[in-house]
Amino acid sequence: MKPVTPQFPLRRATWFSFLTLSSLLLLTFLCASPILARPGDTLRVQPALEELFVDPAFYSILEDSTGLLTLNEVRQPQRASQFQAGNQLSTTTMEHPGSAYWMRLIIRAEGELSQHWYLEMFDSHLNSVEFFPANGAAPTVTGSDLPLLTRKFPYKNFLFRLPLQANQTHTYYLRLKSSSKTTFLSRLRTEQPLAVHFQNEYGLLGGFYGILLIMVVYNLCLYLFIGEQTYLRYVLYVLSCSLVFLSEDGLGFQYLWPDYPALNELIIAGSPILLLLTFSYYARQFLDMPQRLPHFDKWVRGVVILSVVGLVIDALWLNSGWGFWFYLLPYGLIYYAAVRVWQQGQRAARFFLLAHALVAISVGFLILRKLGISTFTSTATVYSMNVAFVIEVVVLSYALGEKIKAIKDATIRAQDKLVKQLRKKHAIQQQLVEQLQHNQDLKDQLNSELESLVAQRTDELRQQSDIIAAQNRELLQANGLLALQSAAIEKLNTELQHDLQEVKTARVLSKEVDFGEFSQIYPDKDACLAYLANLKWAEGYHCRKCGHEKYCDGREPHSRRCTKCRYVESATAYTLLQKCKFSIIKAFYAVFLIYTHKGNYSSQELSRLLDLRQGTCWSFSQKVLEAMRRRRHAPDFDENEGWTHVLLDATATEVEEGVGAEATTQA
């Protein structure tokens, strides 16, 4: 068959790269393939040979468009003369899925054969395969439309034994039907090479699926521990790829669903569609396309949806066999987006480009096989997609880890910047406190100077007692002025004391104070309980059992007991601090830190400050964050309200068995 000449212009460099790659692949094909038989109508098997590739020159094909011809009708001279040699056909594929194809293979055993020979059909997707032995025995009827038990050899490909006799020519017929375009590729093998082939092939495939399973479990564990959605999308992508490979190589039908051929056909048709969806779903988030390329991302989503619709229509009604062309446009757009994202500075995108470049090369080999071009078909090219996908899985896992690390580094840098800003603000507040202290010192100095002046004036008045009578009115006015100044000074002193206390409280309510300063406002457990009780019953006491409004003190500090039903309610009951396992002072400080930092306070830092286990701090942080979220959705929520409003959140803590001890009814 003549090679297909491209109909679109290419640059010289591209042509040179293409020819170089083609030469290397052709050399690999020639080296990997076994010794071919001589061209002719009869395939000659010699004792020295162990396996043969069935070249198109050694089989002939008859297309039965009606699908009604029998073996006897095919053997008649009129029909036998219509068979065409495989190398003389315009294409070596089944171009019309609705037709039945008769394949005639003539084999001559030259000499005494020491081993049994087997015919292996490579395409496991043939819907119907009927093998007619040369000795006239009953035909073997099997295919992907029938359960695996119909095959004499439970193998993913179709395997038939050829009873060859020495120095005799045997003619074998196969009747093939397929719902999609496929090839007639096959190979003859003896028992020993077949066993070695089974061992090598299943070993490599087992390693391949083992790597996929490891990557799925690894990334799924990362998603469960970290919560990063990209890992979950990556797991779905790897699982859909695994499903495609299981349906493509036939292992799924051999081991997972051997009794359900209809399910096998559904997976063969649907797994590529699922692969396109999961790949676009994963790649868009990995490349941050909604943020970096928002307009282009909308086009990609639209093209993916249209491609999926086209694939579904082709799979359900058209069955054209050209559905793989629907994959090229969305994959090309995503690859182009990866180039642009890489140019914008995302380093992880370069791994994405490298991994999918290898997959693109292996997909090119698959498209050539779909088109009936078997020039590059060999074991290396058939399984190149498996190798490329293993490399892709490993590379993308590393790239995903590098992306998460970059996000973490950016977060740490942002946190460091925030800490510097908070420290700067703390320094400004410290300067303000020092200025207020300086003002207080000036006020004290002014008071001392005024007292000294008053004393001096009094001495002068004693010395000038002889003129007091004459200046009595003036002195009375002076005394009144001094009285007003003293009152103003005293008022100023009181206001400055009050301002100092307010500044101290304001520092505690700021975003960056230490635990020691916070303890000055809430020095002990009793002060915290007293504050919580006053905050809880600020609008009056109402018994939760009977609604009574009168109470007396309970046994526990700041608890209240209903005077009617004797129900006792502690200060922490029905609040965020109910059943808190550590000091209420530390709990107050933890709520203060988390609220003032708007929930962006790590459990590691909280554990270090409060000297508590990180797990305890993380659990309590989640409880506070949930209370903050409900408070933000409350009808009476105010953006400027204090952190203490979160303490009264009772939704997060249901009344458990421990509360029953607080609610015991006394006789």
Backbone hydrogen bonds, N-H to C=O, Kabsch-Sander energy under -0.5 kcal/mol:
donor,donor_aa,acceptor,acceptor_aa,energy
15,W,11,R,-2.6
16,F,12,R,-2.6
17,S,13,A,-2.4
18,F,14,T,-2.6
19,L,15,W,-2.8
20,T,16,F,-2.4
21,L,17,S,-2.5
22,S,18,F,-2.5
23,S,19,L,-2.3
24,L,20,T,-2.2
25,L,21,L,-2.4
26,L,22,S,-2.4
27,L,23,S,-2.3
28,T,24,L,-2.3
29,F,25,L,-2.5
30,L,26,L,-2.3
31,C,27,L,-2.2
32,A,28,T,-2.6
33,S,29,F,-1.9
43,L,106,I,-3.2
44,R,42,T,-0.7
45,V,108,R,-3.1
46,Q,44,R,-0.5
49,L,46,Q,-1.4
52,L,188,L,-2.7
54,V,52,L,-0.5
54,V,186,S,-1.7
55,D,53,F,-1.3
58,F,55,D,-2.5
59,Y,56,P,-0.9
60,S,104,R,-1.9
61,I,84,Q,-3.0
62,L,102,W,-2.2
64,D,62,L,-0.5
64,D,100,A,-3.9
65,S,63,E,-0.8
74,V,70,T,-1.9
75,R,71,L,-1.8
76,Q,72,N,-0.7
80,A,76,Q,-3.4
81,S,77,P,-1.8
82,Q,79,R,-1.5
83,F,80,A,-1.1
84,Q,61,I,-2.3
86,G,56,P,-1.2
86,G,59,Y,-2.8
87,N,56,P,-0.8
88,Q,85,A,-1.6
89,L,85,A,-0.6
89,L,86,G,-0.8
94,M,182,T,-2.8
95,E,93,T,-1.2
99,S,96,H,-1.9
100,A,64,D,-2.7
101,Y,176,L,-2.9
102,W,62,L,-3.3
103,M,101,Y,-0.5
103,M,174,L,-3.2
104,R,60,S,-2.7
104,R,102,W,-0.5
105,L,172,Y,-2.8
106,I,58,F,-0.7
107,I,105,L,-0.5
107,I,170,H,-3.0
108,R,43,L,-2.5
109,A,168,Q,-2.2
110,E,45,V,-2.8
110,E,108,R,-0.8
111,G,109,A,-0.9
117,W,162,L,-0.8
118,Y,189,R,-2.8
119,L,160,F,-3.3
120,E,118,Y,-0.5
120,E,187,R,-2.7
121,M,119,L,-0.5
121,M,158,F,-2.8
122,F,120,E,-0.5
122,F,185,L,-1.7
124,S,122,F,-0.7
126,L,123,D,-0.7
127,N,177,K,-1.0
128,S,177,K,-2.0
129,V,142,T,-2.9
130,E,175,R,-2.0
131,F,129,V,-0.5
131,F,140,T,-2.6
132,F,130,E,-0.5
132,F,173,Y,-2.9
136,G,133,P,-1.0
140,T,131,F,-2.5
141,V,139,P,-0.6
142,T,129,V,-2.7
142,T,140,T,-0.6
144,S,126,L,-3.0
145,D,127,N,-1.7
146,L,143,G,-1.4
148,L,258,P,-2.2
150,T,147,P,-1.6
151,R,148,L,-1.8
155,Y,153,F,-2.8
158,F,121,M,-1.2
159,L,157,N,-0.5
160,F,119,L,-2.5
162,L,117,W,-2.9
164,L,162,L,-1.5
167,N,109,A,-2.0
167,N,111,G,-0.5
168,Q,109,A,-0.5
168,Q,165,Q,-1.3
170,H,107,I,-3.6
172,Y,105,L,-3.0
172,Y,170,H,-0.5
173,Y,132,F,-1.3
174,L,103,M,-2.2
175,R,130,E,-2.3
176,L,101,Y,-3.2
176,L,174,L,-0.6
177,K,128,S,-2.0
178,S,99,S,-0.5
184,F,92,T,-0.9
187,R,120,E,-1.8
188,L,52,L,-3.4
189,R,118,Y,-2.3
190,T,50,E,-2.0
191,E,116,H,-0.8
194,L,190,T,-1.8
195,A,191,E,-2.3
196,V,192,Q,-2.3
197,H,193,P,-2.7
198,F,194,L,-2.5
199,Q,195,A,-2.4
200,N,196,V,-2.7
201,E,197,H,-3.1
202,Y,198,F,-2.6
203,G,199,Q,-1.7
204,L,200,N,-2.6
205,L,201,E,-2.7
206,G,202,Y,-2.3
207,G,203,G,-2.2
208,F,204,L,-2.5
209,Y,205,L,-2.8
210,G,206,G,-2.0
211,I,207,G,-2.2
212,L,208,F,-1.9
213,L,209,Y,-2.5
214,I,210,G,-2.5
215,M,211,I,-2.5
216,V,212,L,-2.3
217,V,213,L,-2.7
218,Y,214,I,-2.9
219,N,215,M,-2.5
220,L,216,V,-2.2
221,C,217,V,-2.3
222,L,218,Y,-2.0
223,Y,219,N,-2.1
224,L,220,L,-2.3
225,F,221,C,-2.3
226,I,222,L,-3.0
227,G,222,L,-0.6
227,G,223,Y,-1.8
231,Y,228,E,-1.1
232,L,228,E,-0.7
233,R,229,Q,-2.3
234,Y,230,T,-2.2
235,V,231,Y,-2.2
236,L,232,L,-2.2
237,Y,233,R,-2.0
238,V,234,Y,-2.5
239,L,235,V,-2.5
240,S,236,L,-2.3
241,C,237,Y,-2.2
242,S,238,V,-2.4
243,L,239,L,-2.2
244,V,240,S,-1.9
245,F,241,C,-2.4
246,L,242,S,-2.6
247,S,243,L,-1.9
248,E,244,V,-2.3
249,D,245,F,-2.9
250,G,246,L,-0.6
252,G,246,L,-2.0
253,F,246,L,-0.5
254,Q,250,G,-1.6
255,Y,251,L,-2.5
256,L,251,L,-0.6
256,L,252,G,-1.9
257,W,252,G,-2.2
260,Y,257,W,-1.3
264,N,260,Y,-1.9
265,E,261,P,-2.3
266,L,262,A,-2.1
267,I,263,L,-2.5
268,I,264,N,-2.4
269,A,265,E,-2.0
270,G,266,L,-2.6
271,S,267,I,-2.7
274,L,270,G,-2.5
275,L,271,S,-2.4
276,L,272,P,-2.1
277,L,273,I,-2.0
278,T,274,L,-2.7
279,F,275,L,-2.6
280,S,276,L,-2.1
281,Y,277,L,-2.5
282,Y,278,T,-2.3
283,A,279,F,-3.4
284,R,280,S,-2.0
285,Q,281,Y,-0.7
286,F,282,Y,-2.5
287,L,283,A,-2.5
288,D,285,Q,-0.8
289,M,284,R,-2.4
291,Q,288,D,-0.7
292,R,288,D,-3.2
293,L,289,M,-2.2
297,D,293,L,-2.4
298,K,294,P,-1.3
299,W,295,H,-1.3
300,V,296,F,-2.2
301,R,297,D,-2.4
302,G,298,K,-2.2
303,V,299,W,-2.6
304,V,300,V,-2.5
305,I,301,R,-2.2
306,L,302,G,-2.3
307,S,303,V,-2.6
308,V,304,V,-2.4
309,V,305,I,-2.3
310,G,306,L,-2.4
311,L,307,S,-2.5
312,V,308,V,-2.5
313,I,309,V,-2.4
314,D,310,G,-2.4
315,A,311,L,-2.4
316,L,312,V,-2.2
317,W,313,I,-2.5
318,L,313,I,-1.6
319,N,314,D,-3.5
325,W,322,W,-1.7
326,F,323,G,-1.7
327,Y,324,F,-1.3
328,L,324,F,-0.5
328,L,325,W,-0.8
329,L,325,W,-0.7
331,Y,327,Y,-2.1
332,G,328,L,-2.6
333,L,329,L,-2.5
334,I,330,P,-2.3
335,Y,331,Y,-2.3
336,Y,332,G,-2.3
337,A,333,L,-2.4
338,A,334,I,-2.1
339,V,335,Y,-1.7
340,R,336,Y,-2.0
341,V,337,A,-2.6
342,W,338,A,-2.3
343,Q,339,V,-2.1
344,Q,340,R,-1.4
345,G,342,W,-1.4
346,Q,341,V,-1.8
347,R,345,G,-0.9
349,A,346,Q,-1.1
350,R,347,R,-1.3
351,F,348,A,-0.7
352,F,348,A,-1.2
353,L,349,A,-2.2
354,L,350,R,-2.1
355,A,351,F,-2.8
356,H,352,F,-2.1
357,A,353,L,-1.3
358,L,354,L,-1.4
359,V,355,A,-1.4
360,A,356,H,-2.1
361,I,357,A,-1.7
362,S,358,L,-1.9
363,V,359,V,-2.5
364,G,360,A,-1.9
365,F,361,I,-1.5
366,L,362,S,-1.7
367,I,363,V,-2.6
368,L,364,G,-2.1
369,R,365,F,-1.9
370,K,366,L,-2.3
371,L,367,I,-2.1
372,G,369,R,-1.1
373,I,368,L,-2.7
374,S,372,G,-1.0
377,T,374,S,-1.0
378,S,376,F,-0.5
382,V,378,S,-2.7
383,Y,379,T,-1.9
384,S,381,T,-0.7
387,V,383,Y,-1.8
388,A,384,S,-3.0
389,F,385,M,-2.5
390,V,386,N,-2.2
391,I,387,V,-2.4
392,E,388,A,-2.5
393,V,389,F,-3.0
394,V,390,V,-2.3
395,V,391,I,-2.9
396,L,392,E,-3.0
397,S,393,V,-1.9
398,Y,394,V,-2.2
399,A,395,V,-2.8
400,L,396,L,-2.7
401,G,397,S,-2.0
402,E,398,Y,-2.4
403,K,399,A,-2.3
404,I,400,L,-2.3
405,K,401,G,-2.3
406,A,402,E,-2.3
407,I,403,K,-2.3
408,K,404,I,-2.4
409,D,405,K,-2.8
410,A,406,A,-2.4
411,T,407,I,-2.2
412,I,408,K,-2.6
413,R,409,D,-2.5
414,A,410,A,-2.2
415,Q,411,T,-2.5
416,D,412,I,-2.6
417,K,413,R,-2.2
418,L,414,A,-2.2
419,V,415,Q,-2.6
420,K,416,D,-2.3
421,Q,417,K,-2.1
422,L,418,L,-2.5
423,R,419,V,-2.5
424,K,420,K,-2.2
425,K,421,Q,-2.3
426,H,422,L,-2.5
427,A,423,R,-2.3
428,I,424,K,-2.0
429,Q,425,K,-2.3
430,Q,426,H,-2.3
431,Q,427,A,-2.3
432,L,428,I,-2.1
433,V,429,Q,-2.2
434,E,430,Q,-2.3
435,Q,431,Q,-2.3
436,L,432,L,-2.3
437,Q,433,V,-2.3
438,H,434,E,-2.4
439,N,435,Q,-2.3
440,Q,436,L,-2.0
441,D,437,Q,-2.2
442,L,438,H,-2.3
443,K,439,N,-2.2
444,D,440,Q,-2.3
445,Q,441,D,-2.5
446,L,442,L,-2.5
447,N,443,K,-2.2
448,S,444,D,-2.3
449,E,445,Q,-2.4
450,L,446,L,-2.4
451,E,447,N,-2.3
452,S,448,S,-2.3
453,L,449,E,-2.4
454,V,450,L,-2.4
455,A,451,E,-2.4
456,Q,452,S,-2.4
457,R,453,L,-2.5
458,T,454,V,-2.2
459,D,455,A,-2.0
460,E,456,Q,-2.2
461,L,457,R,-2.3
462,R,458,T,-2.1
463,Q,459,D,-2.4
464,Q,460,E,-1.6
465,S,462,R,-1.2
467,I,464,Q,-1.8
468,I,465,S,-0.8
471,Q,467,I,-1.7
472,N,469,A,-0.9
475,L,471,Q,-2.3
476,L,472,N,-2.5
477,Q,473,R,-2.1
478,A,474,E,-2.2
479,N,475,L,-2.9
480,G,476,L,-2.3
481,L,477,Q,-2.1
482,L,478,A,-2.3
483,A,479,N,-2.4
484,L,480,G,-2.1
485,Q,481,L,-2.2
486,S,482,L,-2.6
487,A,483,A,-2.4
488,A,484,L,-2.4
489,I,485,Q,-2.6
490,E,486,S,-2.7
491,K,487,A,-2.4
492,L,488,A,-2.5
493,N,489,I,-2.5
494,T,490,E,-2.3
495,E,491,K,-2.5
496,L,492,L,-2.5
497,Q,493,N,-2.1
498,H,494,T,-2.4
499,D,495,E,-2.9
500,L,496,L,-2.4
501,Q,497,Q,-1.9
502,E,498,H,-2.3
503,V,499,D,-2.6
504,K,500,L,-2.1
505,T,501,Q,-2.4
506,A,502,E,-2.8
507,R,503,V,-2.2
508,V,504,K,-1.5
509,L,505,T,-2.0
510,S,507,R,-0.8
518,F,514,D,-2.1
519,S,515,F,-2.0
520,Q,516,G,-0.6
520,Q,517,E,-0.9
521,I,517,E,-0.6
521,I,518,F,-0.9
522,Y,518,F,-1.7
528,C,524,D,-1.8
529,L,525,K,-2.7
530,A,526,D,-2.5
531,Y,527,A,-2.4
532,L,528,C,-2.6
533,A,529,L,-2.7
534,N,530,A,-2.4
535,L,531,Y,-2.2
536,K,532,L,-2.4
537,W,533,A,-2.7
538,A,535,L,-0.8
540,G,537,W,-1.4
543,C,548,H,-2.7
547,G,543,C,-1.3
552,C,561,R,-2.2
554,G,559,S,-1.8
559,S,556,E,-1.8
560,R,569,E,-2.3
561,R,552,C,-3.4
562,C,567,Y,-2.3
563,T,550,K,-1.6
566,R,562,C,-1.1
569,E,560,R,-2.6
575,T,572,T,-1.3
576,L,647,L,-2.9
578,Q,575,T,-1.3
580,C,577,L,-1.6
587,A,583,S,-2.1
588,F,584,I,-2.6
589,Y,585,I,-2.3
590,A,586,K,-2.6
591,V,587,A,-2.6
592,F,588,F,-2.5
593,L,589,Y,-2.5
594,I,590,A,-2.6
595,Y,591,V,-2.5
596,T,592,F,-2.6
597,H,593,L,-1.6
598,K,595,Y,-1.7
599,G,594,I,-3.3
600,N,597,H,-1.8
601,Y,599,G,-1.2
606,L,602,S,-1.9
607,S,603,S,-2.3
608,R,604,Q,-2.0
609,L,605,E,-2.3
610,L,606,L,-2.3
611,D,607,S,-1.1
612,L,607,S,-1.3
617,C,613,R,-2.1
618,W,614,Q,-2.7
619,S,615,G,-2.4
620,F,616,T,-2.5
621,S,617,C,-2.4
622,Q,618,W,-2.2
623,K,619,S,-1.8
624,V,620,F,-2.3
625,L,621,S,-2.8
626,E,622,Q,-2.1
627,A,623,K,-1.8
628,M,624,V,-2.7
629,R,625,L,-2.3
630,R,626,E,-2.1
631,R,627,A,-2.3
632,R,628,M,-2.3
633,H,629,R,-1.1
634,A,631,R,-1.2
637,F,634,A,-1.4
641,E,638,D,-1.6
645,H,642,G,-1.1
646,V,643,W,-1.4
647,L,644,T,-0.9
648,L,645,H,-0.8
649,D,646,V,-1.8
650,A,648,L,-0.5
654,E,652,A,-0.6
656,E,654,E,-0.6
659,V,656,E,-0.9
660,G,656,E,-0.6
660,G,657,E,-0.7
661,A,658,G,-0.9
662,E,658,G,-0.6
662,E,659,V,-0.7
663,A,659,V,-1.7
664,T,661,A,-0.6
666,Q,566,R,-0.7
666,Q,664,T,-0.6
